[in-house]
Amino acid sequence: MDKSTNFGFETVSFAEKKEKVREVFTSVASQYDLMNDLMSLGVHRLWKAAMIKALPLKAKDRVLDVAGGTGDIALGILKSYPYLDLDITICDLTPEMVNKGRDRAINKGILKGLHWSCGNAECLPVADQSFDLYTIAFGLRNVADIDAALTEAVRVLKPGGKFFCLEFSKPIITGLGRVYDWYSFSLLPVLGELVAKDRAAYQYLVESIRRFPDQELLADKMKQAGFVDIQWKNLSGGIVALHSASTTKG
């Protein structure tokens, strides 16, 4: 029998969550970037910039950006480090999101150094120990089996490879959680209905944030998967956290 997980506040099987997540992002793909701005009041751009700035990139590194969606992280990396001659593979579960990201790159005239593919974070279509760096931004909470995805990240990274995860987390400032809850549950689904014509999708996205492991629990899951040198940095009072880690050098 298929194991169960959460889809927002609903309990579903792993297989059901994968299909439901794909449906959500198929529905919102055309308005996804606009909705990110509305949902975070534009602050998601600062969070992603902080992640990109923290990446310990070297010349010729191979980067895997999982749940890369519309290409924000990959394109940001290339813009920030044009002198490193990086090779970046973007992998996302939803074809519509991949297509949007590819079109965006083409429209910007960015063709070199990017590879686009569809795949599940729990079973990536790439070889063992083939990447120097793994990034995932606001995607891990949408994975049905987080533990499997973290184990898979260890598999695809080279010995001593680096892992970076940017994700919503638990506010650490007194009172911030209540304000954030009010904003999330009262306004975001309404924005989803008005802008993306899909209230249910954004209700799920809000609920998925509340069901995601907090800073310490995610770090523990990373340790159990085999990562070492695990750290995290809270952004915006812990609304978002940037976790990082390494694989063993072997």
C-alpha positions as CSV (number, residue, x, y, z in Angstrom):
1,M,0.0,0.0,0.0
2,D,1.3,3.4,-0.9
3,K,2.6,5.4,2.0
4,S,0.7,8.6,3.0
5,T,1.9,12.2,3.1
6,N,0.3,15.6,3.2
7,F,-1.0,17.8,0.4
8,G,-1.6,20.9,2.4
9,F,-3.8,19.9,5.3
10,E,-5.1,16.9,3.3
11,T,-3.7,13.4,3.8
12,V,-3.0,11.7,0.4
13,S,-0.8,8.9,-0.9
14,F,2.7,9.7,-2.3
15,A,1.4,9.0,-5.8
16,E,-1.6,11.3,-5.4
17,K,0.6,14.2,-4.1
18,K,2.8,14.0,-7.1
19,E,-0.1,14.3,-9.5
20,K,-1.8,17.0,-7.4
21,V,1.3,19.1,-7.3
22,R,1.8,18.7,-11.0
23,E,-1.8,19.9,-11.5
24,V,-1.3,22.9,-9.2
25,F,1.8,24.1,-11.1
26,T,0.3,23.4,-14.5
27,S,-2.6,25.6,-13.5
28,V,-0.5,28.5,-12.2
29,A,2.5,28.4,-14.5
30,S,1.4,31.3,-16.7
31,Q,1.0,33.6,-13.7
32,Y,3.6,32.1,-11.4
33,D,6.1,34.9,-11.4
34,L,3.5,37.6,-10.9
35,M,2.0,35.6,-8.1
36,N,5.4,35.2,-6.4
37,D,5.7,39.0,-6.4
38,L,2.2,39.4,-4.9
39,M,2.6,36.6,-2.4
40,S,5.9,37.9,-1.0
41,L,5.5,41.6,-1.8
42,G,8.5,41.2,-4.0
43,V,10.7,39.9,-1.2
44,H,11.2,36.5,-2.9
45,R,13.6,38.2,-5.2
46,L,15.8,39.3,-2.3
47,W,15.6,35.7,-0.8
48,K,16.7,34.2,-4.1
49,A,19.5,36.8,-4.5
50,A,20.8,35.9,-1.0
51,M,20.8,32.2,-2.0
52,I,22.7,32.9,-5.2
53,K,25.2,35.1,-3.4
54,A,25.9,32.3,-0.9
55,L,26.7,29.6,-3.5
56,P,30.4,28.5,-3.4
57,L,30.8,28.2,-7.1
58,K,34.0,27.5,-9.0
59,A,34.8,27.6,-12.7
60,K,33.3,24.9,-14.8
61,D,31.1,23.6,-12.0
62,R,28.1,21.5,-12.9
63,V,24.9,22.7,-11.1
64,L,21.6,20.9,-10.7
65,D,18.7,23.2,-10.0
66,V,15.7,21.0,-8.9
67,A,12.2,22.3,-9.0
68,G,13.8,25.0,-11.1
69,G,10.4,26.0,-12.6
70,T,10.6,29.2,-14.5
71,G,14.4,29.5,-14.2
72,D,14.8,32.2,-11.5
73,I,17.7,30.5,-9.8
74,A,19.5,29.2,-12.9
75,L,19.2,32.5,-14.7
76,G,20.3,34.4,-11.6
77,I,23.3,32.3,-11.2
78,L,24.4,32.8,-14.8
79,K,23.9,36.6,-14.5
80,S,25.9,36.7,-11.2
81,Y,28.7,34.5,-12.3
82,P,29.2,34.9,-16.1
83,Y,32.9,34.4,-15.8
84,L,32.8,30.9,-14.4
85,D,31.6,29.1,-17.5
86,L,29.0,27.0,-15.5
87,D,26.9,24.2,-16.8
88,I,23.4,24.2,-15.2
89,T,20.7,21.6,-15.5
90,I,17.2,22.7,-14.5
91,C,14.9,19.8,-13.6
92,D,11.2,20.3,-12.7
93,L,8.2,18.0,-12.3
94,T,5.9,20.1,-14.4
95,P,6.4,20.4,-18.2
96,E,4.5,23.7,-18.3
97,M,6.9,25.2,-15.8
98,V,9.9,23.9,-17.7
99,N,8.5,25.3,-21.0
100,K,8.0,28.7,-19.4
101,G,11.5,28.8,-18.1
102,R,13.0,27.8,-21.4
103,D,11.0,30.4,-23.2
104,R,12.2,33.1,-20.7
105,A,15.8,32.1,-21.3
106,I,15.4,32.2,-25.1
107,N,13.7,35.6,-24.9
108,K,16.7,36.8,-22.9
109,G,19.1,35.4,-25.5
110,I,20.5,32.9,-22.9
111,L,21.2,29.6,-24.7
112,K,24.7,28.5,-23.5
113,G,25.1,26.6,-20.3
114,L,21.5,25.7,-19.7
115,H,19.8,22.3,-20.0
116,W,16.1,21.8,-19.3
117,S,14.5,18.5,-18.2
118,C,11.4,17.1,-16.5
119,G,11.9,14.8,-13.5
120,N,10.9,13.9,-10.0
121,A,13.2,15.1,-7.1
122,E,12.7,11.6,-5.6
123,C,14.1,9.9,-8.6
124,L,16.2,12.3,-10.7
125,P,17.1,11.4,-14.3
126,V,20.8,12.0,-13.8
127,A,23.9,9.9,-13.0
128,D,25.5,9.2,-9.6
129,Q,28.0,11.8,-8.4
130,S,27.6,14.0,-11.5
131,F,27.1,17.5,-10.0
132,D,29.2,19.8,-7.9
133,L,26.2,21.8,-6.6
134,Y,22.5,21.1,-6.0
135,T,20.0,23.9,-5.5
136,I,16.3,23.8,-4.7
137,A,14.3,27.0,-4.0
138,F,10.7,26.8,-2.7
139,G,10.4,23.3,-4.1
140,L,11.2,20.8,-1.4
141,R,7.9,21.3,0.4
142,N,6.1,20.2,-2.7
143,V,7.9,16.8,-2.9
144,A,5.9,13.8,-1.7
145,D,8.8,12.1,0.0
146,I,11.2,14.7,1.4
147,D,13.5,12.1,2.8
148,A,13.8,10.3,-0.5
149,A,14.5,13.6,-2.3
150,L,17.3,14.4,0.2
151,T,18.8,10.9,-0.3
152,E,18.6,11.5,-4.0
153,A,20.4,14.8,-3.7
154,V,23.3,13.0,-1.9
155,R,23.4,10.4,-4.7
156,V,23.8,12.9,-7.6
157,L,26.4,15.1,-5.9
158,K,30.1,14.5,-6.2
159,P,32.1,13.7,-3.1
160,G,32.4,17.0,-1.2
161,G,29.5,18.4,-3.3
162,K,27.3,21.2,-1.9
163,F,23.6,21.3,-1.3
164,F,21.5,24.5,-0.9
165,C,17.8,24.6,0.0
166,L,15.8,27.8,0.2
167,E,12.4,27.2,1.7
168,F,9.7,28.7,3.9
169,S,10.3,27.9,7.5
170,K,9.2,28.9,11.0
171,P,9.3,32.6,12.1
172,I,11.5,33.1,15.1
173,I,10.4,36.6,16.0
174,T,7.6,36.9,18.6
175,G,4.3,37.9,17.0
176,L,5.6,37.5,13.4
177,G,4.0,34.1,13.0
178,R,0.5,35.4,13.9
179,V,0.8,38.3,11.4
180,Y,2.2,36.0,8.7
181,D,-0.7,33.5,9.3
182,W,-3.3,36.2,8.9
183,Y,-1.7,37.5,5.7
184,S,-1.3,34.0,4.3
185,F,-4.7,32.5,5.0
186,S,-6.7,35.7,4.6
187,L,-5.2,37.3,1.5
188,L,-3.1,34.9,-0.5
189,P,-6.0,32.6,-1.6
190,V,-7.9,35.7,-2.6
191,L,-5.0,36.9,-4.7
192,G,-4.8,33.4,-6.3
193,E,-8.4,33.6,-7.3
194,L,-8.1,37.2,-8.7
195,V,-4.8,36.8,-10.5
196,A,-4.3,33.2,-11.4
197,K,-8.0,32.2,-11.3
198,D,-7.2,29.3,-9.0
199,R,-8.0,29.9,-5.3
200,A,-7.5,26.2,-4.4
201,A,-3.9,26.1,-5.8
202,Y,-2.9,29.0,-3.6
203,Q,-4.7,27.6,-0.6
204,Y,-2.6,24.5,-1.0
205,L,0.6,26.6,-1.3
206,V,-0.2,28.4,2.0
207,E,-1.1,25.1,3.8
208,S,2.1,23.4,2.4
209,I,4.2,26.0,4.1
210,R,2.7,25.2,7.5
211,R,3.2,21.5,7.1
212,F,6.9,21.8,6.1
213,P,9.6,20.9,8.7
214,D,11.0,23.7,10.7
215,Q,14.7,24.7,10.6
216,E,15.9,22.1,13.1
217,L,13.8,19.2,11.8
218,L,14.9,19.8,8.2
219,A,18.5,19.9,9.3
220,D,17.9,16.5,11.1
221,K,16.4,15.1,7.9
222,M,19.5,16.3,6.0
223,K,21.7,14.5,8.5
224,Q,19.8,11.3,8.2
225,A,20.1,11.4,4.4
226,G,23.9,11.5,4.7
227,F,24.8,15.2,4.6
228,V,27.5,16.8,6.8
229,D,28.4,20.4,7.7
230,I,24.8,21.3,7.9
231,Q,23.9,24.9,8.5
232,W,21.0,27.3,8.1
233,K,20.5,31.0,8.0
234,N,17.1,32.6,8.8
235,L,15.9,35.3,6.4
236,S,13.1,37.8,7.2
237,G,12.9,36.6,10.8
238,G,12.7,32.9,9.9
239,I,9.8,33.2,7.4
240,V,12.4,31.7,5.0
241,A,15.5,29.7,5.8
242,L,18.5,28.9,3.7
243,H,19.9,25.5,4.5
244,S,23.3,24.3,3.3
245,A,25.3,21.1,3.6
246,S,28.0,19.0,2.0
247,T,28.4,15.4,1.0
248,T,31.3,13.4,2.5
249,K,34.5,13.6,0.5
250,G,34.9,9.8,0.5
